[in-house]
């Protein structure tokens, strides 16, 4: 008996060490991911790309993230979480190096297609890495230890978003200081060092792949997982409608005076705001269990929270849209109000996201963890895809007010889907899995 206990303890320590390495790699990856987004957005805006063209640059990134998440859970179940982690880091390095080959003499159409393809590779890389890390949390926490699970997933996701926020600032700073191409080379080199370090330091602990896993298993049979995934689509769509194109371009128009010095200053200020937003969002997300006083994370209490906070989120962009419509153009008071309002949106969004991230792991059981997490994050990527598309379209044709109003409608749809969640299904799902 003592020998069995000793072996279990050794496996637990190995798994925890593996999780620590995965988390460190995920942080490094998200730093480059945030930096790359700001590099691409600001660099191509300065080159003359309009809102819709800028949105196109990110569409394949989000679409490939959606496709990757649909299959990532199956890949992890088939080949193991370590393999998907290594693949994600390697693909990101390849994407960064490929983007250095962009030639500014190319036509607009060729440039857009090339960047879209490279961004598609980056989208695959991000979601392979994300799925590996998120699944590791569930596999290390004892079954039904919901309080610990809520705290661990909130801390992982919140810290990741804080790192990504630093990436936004890093990307804007690198663009202003060393230029587009040199910034890409520097990030590729740094991530290469991380990949080598992870390969050397990775201890045993993450599950290996299985010989046969039917691909049809990627689709969840759980009503809760499906409703939560639908709510997730419109939650992240509500953020990205204003986040990807609309607000950054509005701020650039307000902050830049057209000179090179003014352009650099605008880069730093926009990057600083986006970084502050993401870091603040990450901080609130990491502390969500404490803020919500959900130390034990009772599902009967957390599910209603997902519903109430989604409704509250929808009111913020709708109110900001009304103010933007009244202002009828850029102004100092509107810009200041947007900064404050979007920071509040970030805090409410963070709590929504933290609750969702806990619920998907609480609703997933046994061998379906990587499959359900992959399906759920496919919905996450679908929301970002829709948000990215509507960010360019709504800002181009409806202006700032229309862009923010679209975000409010998306958040309201997220609330309507969240209303379908039921706390008790988790118990029956667990029984089915055990059977």
Secondary structure as the mmCIF struct_conf table of DSSP 4:
data_model
#
loop_
_struct_conf.conf_type_id
_struct_conf.id
_struct_conf.beg_label_comp_id
_struct_conf.beg_label_asym_id
_struct_conf.beg_label_seq_id
_struct_conf.end_label_comp_id
_struct_conf.end_label_asym_id
_struct_conf.end_label_seq_id
HELX_RH_AL_P HELX_RH_AL_P1 UNK A 2 UNK A 46
TURN_TY1_P TURN_TY1_P1 UNK A 47 UNK A 48
HELX_RH_AL_P HELX_RH_AL_P2 UNK A 51 UNK A 79
STRN STRN1 UNK A 80 UNK A 80
HELX_RH_AL_P HELX_RH_AL_P3 UNK A 81 UNK A 99
TURN_TY1_P TURN_TY1_P2 UNK A 100 UNK A 101
TURN_TY1_P TURN_TY1_P3 UNK A 104 UNK A 105
BEND BEND1 UNK A 106 UNK A 106
HELX_RH_AL_P HELX_RH_AL_P4 UNK A 108 UNK A 140
BEND BEND2 UNK A 141 UNK A 141
HELX_LH_PP_P HELX_LH_PP_P1 UNK A 142 UNK A 142
TURN_TY1_P TURN_TY1_P4 UNK A 143 UNK A 144
HELX_RH_AL_P HELX_RH_AL_P5 UNK A 146 UNK A 177
TURN_TY1_P TURN_TY1_P5 UNK A 178 UNK A 178
HELX_RH_AL_P HELX_RH_AL_P6 UNK A 180 UNK A 201
BEND BEND3 UNK A 204 UNK A 204
BEND BEND4 UNK A 206 UNK A 206
HELX_LH_PP_P HELX_LH_PP_P2 UNK A 207 UNK A 207
STRN STRN2 UNK A 208 UNK A 208
HELX_LH_PP_P HELX_LH_PP_P3 UNK A 209 UNK A 209
BEND BEND5 UNK A 211 UNK A 211
HELX_RH_3T_P HELX_RH_3T_P1 UNK A 215 UNK A 218
BEND BEND6 UNK A 219 UNK A 219
HELX_RH_AL_P HELX_RH_AL_P7 UNK A 223 UNK A 241
HELX_RH_PI_P HELX_RH_PI_P1 UNK A 242 UNK A 246
HELX_RH_AL_P HELX_RH_AL_P8 UNK A 247 UNK A 255
BEND BEND7 UNK A 258 UNK A 259
HELX_RH_AL_P HELX_RH_AL_P9 UNK A 260 UNK A 286
TURN_TY1_P TURN_TY1_P6 UNK A 287 UNK A 287
HELX_RH_AL_P HELX_RH_AL_P10 UNK A 288 UNK A 291
TURN_TY1_P TURN_TY1_P7 UNK A 292 UNK A 293
BEND BEND8 UNK A 295 UNK A 296
HELX_RH_AL_P HELX_RH_AL_P11 UNK A 299 UNK A 327
TURN_TY1_P TURN_TY1_P8 UNK A 328 UNK A 328
BEND BEND9 UNK A 329 UNK A 329
HELX_RH_AL_P HELX_RH_AL_P12 UNK A 332 UNK A 363
HELX_RH_3T_P HELX_RH_3T_P2 UNK A 366 UNK A 368
HELX_RH_AL_P HELX_RH_AL_P13 UNK A 369 UNK A 418
TURN_TY1_P TURN_TY1_P9 UNK A 419 UNK A 420
TURN_TY1_P TURN_TY1_P10 UNK A 423 UNK A 424
HELX_RH_AL_P HELX_RH_AL_P14 UNK A 425 UNK A 434
#
